[in-house]
Amino acid sequence: AIQMTQSPLSLSASVGDRVIITCRASLDIRSDLGWYQQRPGVAPQLMIHTASRLQSGVPSRFSGSGSGTNFTLTISSLQPEDFATYYCLQAFTYPYTFGQGTKLEIK
Amino acid sequence: QVQLVESGGGVVQPGKSLRLSCAASGFTFGRYGMHWVRQAPGKGLEWVAVLSYDGSAKIYLDSVKGRFTVSRDNSRNTLYLHMNGLRTEDTAVYYCAKSRRTGWLMQGFDPDYWGQGTLVTVSS
């Protein structure tokens, strides 16, 4: 199975900060990568698909980039509702695999 | 709007069986593949299984292969997960999720909408 490695696993930041989360795949997955946000007790929400395409309804402060094995999720100016856990998911081949998650906390 | 509502979770002893259901609405259910994803308490997300739009193709996580069976009834807009031989390590919230794209694909078939999940606890 393809291994997905996220970093950092936790991150403290302030409202208005720019944050970057990275995800590395153990094999080339082209651009078949999604980013999900999960708030406590709530189902995950798709934020970015195909590495860089913003899912409908997601604020433009979220952006994604990368292809092959290295990917990033950037939040340009953190808002209070953005503090959550973020997961990457490779959708290149089955079994689909998630990264370990990055917990974004308020500083 | 898309709605997915899981049910059927509960407490079950190791070795026993359970069937989860996922009722779908707000989209043409029979055109989309569907996933099951689970999350153990305090842990990350783990993809479990996918079923094609017509039920003809099924793929499972190795650790559930031979124990779990995914199926669907397109006339009832419902997805199922039949779980046999449950183990303590199967304890998790189980989410059903709709594929982002129609048809059946190996790539780019990632989930977009998710249900609220149903908790399965395997314990003696």
HADDOCK unambig.tbl for C-alpha pairs under 7 A between the chains (distance, minus, plus):
assign (segid A and resid 32 and name CA) (segid B and resid 107 and name CA) 6.69 0.50 0.50
assign (segid A and resid 32 and name CA) (segid B and resid 108 and name CA) 5.55 0.50 0.50
assign (segid A and resid 42 and name CA) (segid B and resid 116 and name CA) 6.62 0.50 0.50
assign (segid A and resid 43 and name CA) (segid B and resid 114 and name CA) 6.29 0.50 0.50
assign (segid A and resid 43 and name CA) (segid B and resid 115 and name CA) 6.61 0.50 0.50
assign (segid A and resid 43 and name CA) (segid B and resid 116 and name CA) 5.38 0.50 0.50
assign (segid A and resid 44 and name CA) (segid B and resid 114 and name CA) 6.83 0.50 0.50
assign (segid A and resid 46 and name CA) (segid B and resid 112 and name CA) 5.48 0.50 0.50
assign (segid A and resid 91 and name CA) (segid B and resid 107 and name CA) 5.58 0.50 0.50
assign (segid A and resid 91 and name CA) (segid B and resid 108 and name CA) 5.25 0.50 0.50
assign (segid A and resid 91 and name CA) (segid B and resid 109 and name CA) 6.30 0.50 0.50
assign (segid A and resid 91 and name CA) (segid B and resid 110 and name CA) 5.62 0.50 0.50
assign (segid A and resid 92 and name CA) (segid B and resid 106 and name CA) 6.83 0.50 0.50
assign (segid A and resid 92 and name CA) (segid B and resid 107 and name CA) 4.58 0.50 0.50
assign (segid A and resid 92 and name CA) (segid B and resid 108 and name CA) 6.36 0.50 0.50
assign (segid A and resid 93 and name CA) (segid B and resid 106 and name CA) 5.96 0.50 0.50
assign (segid A and resid 93 and name CA) (segid B and resid 107 and name CA) 6.04 0.50 0.50
assign (segid A and resid 95 and name CA) (segid B and resid 61 and name CA) 5.94 0.50 0.50
assign (segid A and resid 96 and name CA) (segid B and resid 47 and name CA) 6.14 0.50 0.50
assign (segid A and resid 97 and name CA) (segid B and resid 46 and name CA) 6.88 0.50 0.50
assign (segid A and resid 97 and name CA) (segid B and resid 47 and name CA) 6.36 0.50 0.50
assign (segid A and resid 98 and name CA) (segid B and resid 45 and name CA) 6.42 0.50 0.50
assign (segid A and resid 98 and name CA) (segid B and resid 46 and name CA) 6.56 0.50 0.50
assign (segid A and resid 100 and name CA) (segid B and resid 44 and name CA) 5.90 0.50 0.50
assign (segid A and resid 101 and name CA) (segid B and resid 44 and name CA) 6.40 0.50 0.50
